[in-house]
Each structure stands twice: as C-alpha cells, then as structure tokens.
Amino acid sequence: MDPEVVNTVVSGIATACKEVNCALIGGETSEMPGVFAENNFDISGFIVGIVEEDEMLRPHDNIELGDVVIGLPSNGLHTNGYSLVRHIFELDKNPQPLFNEIQELGCTLAQALLAPHPSYYEALKPVLRLSKGIAHITGGGLYENVPRILPDSLGVVFDSSSWQKPRIFNHIEKAGNVEIEEMYRVFNMGLGMVIVCDSKDVGSVLAAVPESLVVGEVTHGSNQSQKISIKNI
C-alpha cells in the first residue's frame, strides 16, 4: 500500500462523514498482490441509518393528483452513465480524450466527468416534514427512479425547459449522436433529486432549499410505461 494514497482516501471519507454528521465506525484495509494491477485499488462501503416510524415518508399513501414536483440540480453525471461514456469516446481503446481540454466545458473531459456527487442531506433536512416523497435520480434517470415513489394510478409530467442541464450532457449527446430519450434514460440530465410536495407547501420548500425549482406536476398515469412524461426535450 502507498501510505500517501491511504491517507488521502481515508481523510476524504472522514471529511465527508463529518459534513453529514455520520460516524465512521470501522473498516478494513487489505493488500492483495497479484489481484489488483499496479496503482489500482478498490473501495466499497455502505451507510446505515435509522428513522422513527412516525417520521417515515409514505409516498404511495400520500402523493396525490396535483402535487408539485421540485427539483434539486445536479452538477454532472454523479455516479451513472459511465459505461455509455466509455463507449462513445472509445476510452477502453485510448484514454487520451479524457485529457483533452473541451472549450464548451471549460475543462478537460475527465474533470467534467469526475465532478464530485454533492450531498443533498443538508438541503433535504429542513423540508422532510413537507415532503410527500423524494427520489434520488441515479441510473435510469427520471423515467425509472421517480415511478418508485408514485401510487399506481399516478404519474408525473416534467418540463425540461424549467431547469438547466450541465453542459457535459450536451457534449455527450453530440459526440455520440445519442437520441434525447436515451439521454434521459441513462443520465440524470441536470436533476440530482426530486421532491414531491403539496401545492400549498411549494413556497416553503423553495425558500428552504437553495437552487431548488419547480420542475413538474403529479398527473394521471396508471400505465407503467406512461408514468413519466417529459415536455420540451
């Protein structure tokens, strides 16, 4: 093991835990010569939390027709879509495109792809009591993540013109000639988290969560394939 690398990794994890008031309670570090290639290592981890039963969000019971969907912006890919990116830029054959400066991005491709996933904990904490449901937009994008919190008879209509998409998504779309529907099925496309709340609570949520904005509305949507509709894409 390289002590400097170990120190950097563990310090980063400890800093992240402190920022969200999470205890780093243990771990194991093992050396496996011959398993990992030189200068490569693997990290895995998990978080355990607890919530009182009377404070649990119950979206399938509480989300109703006419509720409002509020989005929290993403700053890039976060943790999903990298297989498609590797394919588009043929990075497995030649990693050089990662180090090329992209004028429209104002940085290299690697820097844009590796923008750290923000923690939404502090943003969400003040509005948990006002939230009927919350969806983290990861792999599958809006199409697959939002339906998980919706009652069977309801769907959501999003207006994509209501939020800003990080420029990295435009670059990927153009470079790979990717259909826009596929972009929305693979990437978060600018929304890292969405909150569903009652229309009367919209002002309070927007005031409490910096950079949040209204991005959609709960509508009818009994058919699984029609639960999510995105306008202006």
N, C-alpha and C positions, 0 to 999 in steps of 0.2 A: 504494500500500500504506500501511496505517496502521502506523507503526513500533511503537506500543504493542501492537497485536494480534500482529504478527510476533514481538515479544519474548516475549509471553505463550505463544504456541503453541510456539515453539522451546524455551523454558525448560521447558515441561511435558514435551515429548518427551525432552529431555535428562535431566530428573529421573527419568522412567520408565525410561530406559535404564540409568541408574546403579543403580536399585533392583534390577534383574535382571542386573547385570554384563554389559550388552550395549553394544557400541561403536556410537556414532552416527558413521558414516563419511562421510556426504555427503548431498547433497540439492540441489534446485533450486527456486528461487522465481521465478515468472513473473507478470507483470501482463498481464491480457488485457481491456482496456477494451471494453465492449460485449458481452462474453461472459457475465460474471457480473453479476447485479443488484447494486445498491449495498449495501454492508455484508454481502455474501456472499462466501465463499471455499470452496475445495475442498482437502482434504488426502488424499493417498494415500501408502501406504508398505508396506514388507514387511520381514520378518526372515529372515535366512539363518543356519542353524545346522549343526553337524556332530556326528556321533556315531560312535564306533568300532563296527565291525561286530559285535564280540563283546559289545557292551553294548546292542545293539538289542533292543527288545521285539518278540517274535514271537507275538502273541496267538492267531493262527489255529493255531499249533502247540502252544501251551502251556495255553490255557484248557481246563479240564476240568469235567465234571459235578460239582456240589457245591462249586465255588469260591464265594467270598463276594464280594459287591459292596459297596463302601464309597463313600459319597457325601461330597462337599465342598459346603457350602451356597453358594447364590448370594445376592446382595443385591438382586435385581430382574431386569429384562428383559435386562441385559447388552447384547447387540448384536442381538437378534432379536425380531420381533413388532410392530414399529412401524407397519407398513402396516395391520395389523388395528386397532391402537390409533387411528390416524388416522381409520379408517372408523367405528369405534364412537362416537368423540366428535366426529365431523364436523369435524375440525380444519382441513381444507382450506377449509371454508366460513367457519369462525370459530375463531380460535385462543384465544379467551378462556378456555375450560375449562382450559387449561394453567396459568392464573394463579390459579385458584380454590383456596382452602385446603380440603383434604379432611380432615375431622375424624378419620376412621378411620386415615388415613395419618400425621397429624401434620405435614403439609407440603402444598405445592401439588402438583398433578398433575405439573407439569413437573419439580419436584425429585425426585419419586419415579421418574419415567421416566428421568431423567438420572443416576441413581446410578452412579458410575463402575464399570466392569467391573474386578473385582480381578484381580491377577496371581496365578496359582496356582504359579508356579515354585518359590518358596521352600518351599511346603508339600509339593510333589511330590518335590523333590530328595532328601530323606532316604529316601524309600521306593521309588525307582525300581527298586532291586535286588529288592524284594519284590513288585513289580507284574508281573502277567502281561499286563495290558492296561489302557489308560487311554483314556477317551472324554471329549472336551470337549462339553458339552451346549449346542449352538447351535441354529440353525434346524432344525425337525423334532423337537426335544425328545428325550426318551428313546426314542421309537418309531423314529426314523431314525438317531440317532447311535450308540447302543450296538450295534446289529447289525453295524456295520462292523468291530468287533473280535472278533466271535464266529465260531467254527468253524461250518461248515454245519449240523451236527447239533444245535447247542445254542442255547438261548435264556436269557432272564433273567426272573424274577418279582420285581417290585418291590413293596414295601409302602409306600404313600404316607403311611400314618399314622406312619411312623418318622422323618419329617423335617418341619421347619417350613417352610411356604410364606410368602414375603414377602406382606404384606397387599395390595400393589399388584395381585396376581393375583386376589384375591377381588373387588377393586373393578372390575377389567376384566370379570371373568366376570358380575358382577351388572349392570353398566352396559350391556353388550352382549347380555345373555341368551345367552351363549356356552355351547354344550354342553361338558361337562367333558372329554370325549375330545378335542375340538378344542383346548381349552386345552393339553392335554398334547402335542398335535402341533405347536403353534405356539411355545409358550414352554418355558423350562427348568423352570418350576414349582418352583423352590427348590433345584435341584441344578445347580451350575455345572460339576462334573467328577465322574466316577466312576472308581473303581479296582477292578479285579478281582484278587483275590489268593487264595492257598491258605488254607484254613480255619485251618491252624496258624499263619499269619502275621497273622491278624486283630488280635490284641492288640498286636503290634509296630507295625502301621500306625496303629491308633487312637491309640497312645501318642505316635507321632511326628508326627502331623498334627492340629493343634488344630482342634476343632469337627467333625472327621470322625465319621461314624457308619455303622453297618451299615444298608443300605437294600434289599438283595435277595440273591438266590442264583441261581447258574447251574443251569439245568434243561434238559430235552429241549426242542427247538424246531426241528425240521427245516423246517417250512413258514415261508417268509419273512414271511407275514402274521401268524404266531403266535409270532415270536421274542421279542416283548416283551409281558409281561402286567403290569398294574398293579392291585394289590388296594387296596380301601378308598378308591376315588376317588369 
